[in-house]
Amino acid sequence: MATTYATVTWDQLHRDARILAETLMAKGPFKGIVAVTRGGLIPAAIVARELDCRLVETISVITYDDESRGKPEIIKDPQVTGDGEGYLVIDDLVDSGVTARVVRERLPKALFACLYAKAQGKPLTDLFVVEVPQETWVLFPWDTAPLFIPPLAKKLTTGS
Ligand SMILES: O=P(O)(O)OC[C@H]1O[C@H](OP(=O)(O)OP(=O)(O)O)[C@H](O)[C@@H]1O
């Protein structure tokens, strides 16, 4: 199946993070937030601001593309969270759910929330804002840049 793209602007991302924060207000208060790097960093910052939460930790999960292929590894462990009780984990997206599974194994008592969820990853998150089709590639604002596109008329006259 052909890949389709969903572009998320800064404004949209900010709006979606605020929507998530509003839902999270009823689930807190939280001792702190754990951002899943790197995609969860900016959503976590927005949620932390809305929830007036000053303690922000990180967890980093990486899946190497070499001989240990497919085996995700925690390369940065959160320091003060214990088993995650009272903590909120924030990521931008759950796709296959591999990252969320590893994070949940490490922080089984934390609440896991993200902005966008694909079908495969959806069961791994407690909360999300928007569901995205599995075959859609989400283009986050930090991964994109505005680009000049020539006018159609110009394209027609030059034939390019
Ligand atoms: O559900 P999954 O299939 O595990 O995919 C979701 C993960 O993939 C992305 O991170 P990525 O591994 O691209 O790293 P990055 O955030 O550092 O760019 C995203 O931020 C999630 O953490």
Ligand as a Chemical Component Dictionary entry (heavy atoms), coordinates in Angstrom:
data_LIG
# 
_chem_comp.id                   LIG 
_chem_comp.type                 NON-POLYMER 
_chem_comp.pdbx_formal_charge   0 
_chem_comp.three_letter_code    LIG 
# 
loop_
_chem_comp_atom.comp_id 
_chem_comp_atom.atom_id 
_chem_comp_atom.alt_atom_id 
_chem_comp_atom.type_symbol 
_chem_comp_atom.charge 
_chem_comp_atom.model_Cartn_x 
_chem_comp_atom.model_Cartn_y 
_chem_comp_atom.model_Cartn_z 
_chem_comp_atom.pdbx_ordinal 
LIG O1  O1  O 0 5.471  2.726  18.308 1  
LIG P1  P1  P 0 6.830  2.718  17.684 2  
LIG O2  O2  O 0 6.879  1.951  16.387 3  
LIG O3  O3  O 0 7.900  2.309  18.633 4  
LIG O4  O4  O 0 7.119  4.201  17.222 5  
LIG C1  C1  C 0 6.881  5.308  18.048 6  
LIG C2  C2  C 0 8.168  5.934  18.458 7  
LIG O5  O5  O 0 8.864  6.331  17.251 8  
LIG C3  C3  C 0 9.239  7.697  17.366 9  
LIG O6  O6  O 0 10.487 7.803  17.938 10 
LIG P2  P2  P 0 11.816 7.438  17.119 11 
LIG O7  O7  O 0 12.199 6.018  17.416 12 
LIG O8  O8  O 0 11.624 7.803  15.679 13 
LIG O9  O9  O 0 12.901 8.330  17.786 14 
LIG P3  P3  P 0 12.943 9.911  17.970 15 
LIG O10 O10 O 0 11.701 10.308 18.734 16 
LIG O11 O11 O 0 14.180 10.125 18.745 17 
LIG O12 O12 O 0 12.999 10.530 16.602 18 
LIG C4  C4  C 0 8.202  8.304  18.280 19 
LIG O13 O13 O 0 8.671  9.481  18.901 20 
LIG C5  C5  C 0 7.899  7.198  19.260 21 
LIG O14 O14 O 0 8.733  7.240  20.400 22 
# 
loop_
_chem_comp_bond.comp_id 
_chem_comp_bond.atom_id_1 
_chem_comp_bond.atom_id_2 
_chem_comp_bond.value_order 
_chem_comp_bond.pdbx_ordinal 
LIG O1 P1  DOUB 1  
LIG P1 O2  SING 2  
LIG P1 O3  SING 3  
LIG P1 O4  SING 4  
LIG O4 C1  SING 5  
LIG C1 C2  SING 6  
LIG C2 O5  SING 7  
LIG C2 C5  SING 8  
LIG O5 C3  SING 9  
LIG C3 O6  SING 10 
LIG C3 C4  SING 11 
LIG O6 P2  SING 12 
LIG P2 O7  DOUB 13 
LIG P2 O8  SING 14 
LIG P2 O9  SING 15 
LIG O9 P3  SING 16 
LIG P3 O10 DOUB 17 
LIG P3 O11 SING 18 
LIG P3 O12 SING 19 
LIG C4 O13 SING 20 
LIG C4 C5  SING 21 
LIG C5 O14 SING 22 
# 
